[in-house]
Amino acid sequence: MSIIIDEELCTGCANCIESCMYDAIELDNNIAKVLPNCTLCRACIETCPEEAISIEHEEVKTQEIDISQFKGVWVVAEHYKKKIQNVSFQLLSKGRELADLLQVKLSFVLLGKDFDDELEELSLNGMDEIIYIKSPILKDYYSDLYTKVITELVIENKPEIILIGATPTGRDFAPRVAKRLNAGLTADCTGLEINLETRNLLQTRPTYGGSIMATIRTPSNRPQMATVRAGIFNMPEKVKKNVNIRKIEYQFEEKDSVSKIVKIISKTKSNVNIEDAKFIVAGGRGVGSREGFRIIEELADVLDAELGGSRITVELNWLDPDRQIGQTGKTVSPKLYIACGISGAIQHIVGMQNSEIVVAINKDPNAPIFNWAHYGIVGDLHEIIPVLIQEFKKLKSEE
Ligand SMILES: Cc1cc2nc3c(=O)[nH]c(=O)nc-3n(C[C@H](O)[C@H](O)[C@H](O)COP(=O)(O)OP(=O)(O)OC[C@H]3O[C@@H](n4cnc5c(N)ncnc54)[C@H](O)[C@@H]3O)c2cc1C
């Protein structure tokens, strides 16, 4: 792109020089001249009374590709200390659904070391194929080696969809691979569907700070890549079937990576495991204060539930950050979710919408949370929750 001055229209009025914050325009023989330090900010275009300034766009040449050559759904596994992360299994369950709709193979791509004895157990998770890339160095995550291996595999095998966990690791290598392949990548998806006519993956995610849900397609490029956070999809059912196992050995050495892992320091493990909780009682701003959270905690205790909350309650220091649910917190899918004094902003909903049963307590009958609730109680939570606690205690004592 470059800024173009129409010399016939330019009158040398110097408005553009005044508008330029970068001193990137001067007059040459009473005609504006753009200097190399121009940042293309376009401020000059708007100030020119003669419309003598414009921006020239170079034609972006996109390589036409034959998208019909791409077939198959891939899930890239993530592991830590030899344990495959739950998000990879959850993606296998969604991947199975997509692969069945498209009538293609579902492949699980695993980069690692020492997984040989685990492959049989892993093969119960609904995939048709495991592509096991084996190299001693791949026991740990090396971003450049993952990028290289996955890019090479994709070029050779041409999958049409690649699903990756939206974990720090996935968020690191997915864009690198997408850039190398000139592929479309949608980060942090909360929904994935297929348009069977076009075979486009419909990738839904919150956008504009979560105020709307956007559905993104990649109509003219393949593969279609998406990262998805843990807890959005269910774990797969175990099935026994014939799974093709392809082992590919890579002879990587430490010098093949620009980085060297010297030591891995695990984050002190929090005792909170809200993502796997069966029951959650969550509080919002409507709880009123840190002290007010005591009845929320009491209700959670009676129900053997985990405590959660909206972002505001974390910001107000009423709740531990590990317990925040939503777009910038945890994604949960419990059997029962009780939302107390939570309005139901979309950024909260995306973190709990997969709960089996949602109960909402809110004094505003028009609160959006009621659109997501299976049971709604309109009223003051400080009056309702003590009654619930009493009733649950009574029921428990009768058991
Ligand atoms: C980029 C971005 C990311 C975000 N990420 C998250 C996220 O991860 N998680 C998240 O939760 N939010 C997130 N938010 C914030 C989100 O937009 C909302 O502001 C937030 O969820 C609102 O929290 P709340 O429902 O507790 O509070 P409010 O919206 O203030 O709602 C309080 C509710 O309590 C009810 N109430 C008040 N008093 C009582 C009472 N005595 N009894 C019963 N009901 C009562 C009110 O009627 C109201 O409905 C994000 C925002 C942005 C811009």
The ligand as an SDF file (V2000), in Angstrom:
LIG
                    3D

 53 58  0  0  0  0  0  0  0  0999 V2000
  -13.7350   -9.1670   27.2440 C   0  0  0  0  0  0  0  0  0  0  0  0
  -14.6370   -9.4810   28.4150 C   0  0  0  0  0  0  0  0  0  0  0  0
  -14.5090  -10.6960   29.0380 C   0  0  0  0  0  0  0  0  0  0  0  0
  -15.3400  -11.0160   30.1160 C   0  0  0  0  0  0  0  0  0  0  0  0
  -15.2170  -12.2300   30.7020 N   0  0  0  0  0  0  0  0  0  0  0  0
  -16.0830  -12.5770   31.6670 C   0  0  0  0  0  0  0  0  0  0  0  0
  -16.0400  -13.8660   32.2660 C   0  0  0  0  0  0  0  0  0  0  0  0
  -15.1800  -14.7060   31.9780 O   0  0  0  0  0  0  0  0  0  0  0  0
  -16.9620  -14.1670   33.1900 N   0  0  0  0  0  0  0  0  0  0  0  0
  -17.9400  -13.2840   33.6010 C   0  0  0  0  0  0  0  0  0  0  0  0
  -18.7600  -13.6520   34.4530 O   0  0  0  0  0  0  0  0  0  0  0  0
  -17.9780  -12.0550   33.0730 N   0  0  0  0  0  0  0  0  0  0  0  0
  -17.0770  -11.6710   32.1400 C   0  0  0  0  0  0  0  0  0  0  0  0
  -17.1310  -10.4120   31.6360 N   0  0  0  0  0  0  0  0  0  0  0  0
  -18.0190   -9.4260   32.2870 C   0  0  0  0  0  0  0  0  0  0  0  0
  -19.4590   -9.5260   31.8180 C   0  0  0  0  0  0  0  0  0  0  0  0
  -19.6460   -8.7310   30.6860 O   0  0  0  0  0  0  0  0  0  0  0  0
  -20.4370   -9.0430   32.9060 C   0  0  0  0  0  0  0  0  0  0  0  0
  -20.0810   -7.7250   33.2600 O   0  0  0  0  0  0  0  0  0  0  0  0
  -20.4290   -9.8920   34.1650 C   0  0  0  0  0  0  0  0  0  0  0  0
  -20.6000  -11.2560   33.8520 O   0  0  0  0  0  0  0  0  0  0  0  0
  -21.5780   -9.4460   35.0560 C   0  0  0  0  0  0  0  0  0  0  0  0
  -21.4650  -10.0920   36.2910 O   0  0  0  0  0  0  0  0  0  0  0  0
  -22.7240  -10.2770   37.1990 P   0  0  0  0  0  0  0  0  0  0  0  0
  -23.7930  -10.9910   36.4560 O   0  0  0  0  0  0  0  0  0  0  0  0
  -22.2420  -10.8690   38.4790 O   0  0  0  0  0  0  0  0  0  0  0  0
  -23.1320   -8.7630   37.5530 O   0  0  0  0  0  0  0  0  0  0  0  0
  -24.3040   -7.8570   37.0070 P   0  0  0  0  0  0  0  0  0  0  0  0
  -24.3760   -7.8490   35.5390 O   0  0  0  0  0  0  0  0  0  0  0  0
  -24.1740   -6.5570   37.6960 O   0  0  0  0  0  0  0  0  0  0  0  0
  -25.6320   -8.5890   37.5230 O   0  0  0  0  0  0  0  0  0  0  0  0
  -26.0260   -8.6850   38.8580 C   0  0  0  0  0  0  0  0  0  0  0  0
  -27.3790   -9.3770   38.8700 C   0  0  0  0  0  0  0  0  0  0  0  0
  -27.7560   -9.6090   40.2110 O   0  0  0  0  0  0  0  0  0  0  0  0
  -29.1490   -9.3650   40.3480 C   0  0  0  0  0  0  0  0  0  0  0  0
  -29.3570   -9.0270   41.7510 N   0  0  0  0  0  0  0  0  0  0  0  0
  -28.9710   -7.9030   42.4370 C   0  0  0  0  0  0  0  0  0  0  0  0
  -29.2780   -8.0330   43.7510 N   0  0  0  0  0  0  0  0  0  0  0  0
  -29.9090   -9.2280   43.8790 C   0  0  0  0  0  0  0  0  0  0  0  0
  -30.4530   -9.9190   44.9840 C   0  0  0  0  0  0  0  0  0  0  0  0
  -30.4190   -9.4220   46.2180 N   0  0  0  0  0  0  0  0  0  0  0  0
  -31.0410  -11.1400   44.7700 N   0  0  0  0  0  0  0  0  0  0  0  0
  -31.0810  -11.6700   43.5310 C   0  0  0  0  0  0  0  0  0  0  0  0
  -30.5570  -11.0640   42.4350 N   0  0  0  0  0  0  0  0  0  0  0  0
  -29.9600   -9.8630   42.6220 C   0  0  0  0  0  0  0  0  0  0  0  0
  -29.4180   -8.2040   39.4120 C   0  0  0  0  0  0  0  0  0  0  0  0
  -30.7930   -8.2000   39.0360 O   0  0  0  0  0  0  0  0  0  0  0  0
  -28.5050   -8.5380   38.2250 C   0  0  0  0  0  0  0  0  0  0  0  0
  -29.1800   -9.3090   37.2760 O   0  0  0  0  0  0  0  0  0  0  0  0
  -16.3060  -10.0740   30.5670 C   0  0  0  0  0  0  0  0  0  0  0  0
  -16.4210   -8.8410   29.9250 C   0  0  0  0  0  0  0  0  0  0  0  0
  -15.6010   -8.5460   28.8660 C   0  0  0  0  0  0  0  0  0  0  0  0
  -15.7530   -7.2140   28.1790 C   0  0  0  0  0  0  0  0  0  0  0  0
  1  2  1  0
  2  3  1  0
  2 52  2  0
  3  4  2  0
  4  5  1  0
  4 50  1  0
  5  6  2  0
  6  7  1  0
  6 13  1  0
  7  8  2  0
  7  9  1  0
  9 10  1  0
 10 11  2  0
 10 12  1  0
 12 13  2  0
 13 14  1  0
 14 15  1  0
 14 50  1  0
 15 16  1  0
 16 17  1  0
 16 18  1  0
 18 19  1  0
 18 20  1  0
 20 21  1  0
 20 22  1  0
 22 23  1  0
 23 24  1  0
 24 25  2  0
 24 26  1  0
 24 27  1  0
 27 28  1  0
 28 29  2  0
 28 30  1  0
 28 31  1  0
 31 32  1  0
 32 33  1  0
 33 34  1  0
 33 48  1  0
 34 35  1  0
 35 36  1  0
 35 46  1  0
 36 37  1  0
 36 45  1  0
 37 38  2  0
 38 39  1  0
 39 40  1  0
 39 45  2  0
 40 41  1  0
 40 42  2  0
 42 43  1  0
 43 44  2  0
 44 45  1  0
 46 47  1  0
 46 48  1  0
 48 49  1  0
 50 51  2  0
 51 52  1  0
 52 53  1  0
M  END
$$$$
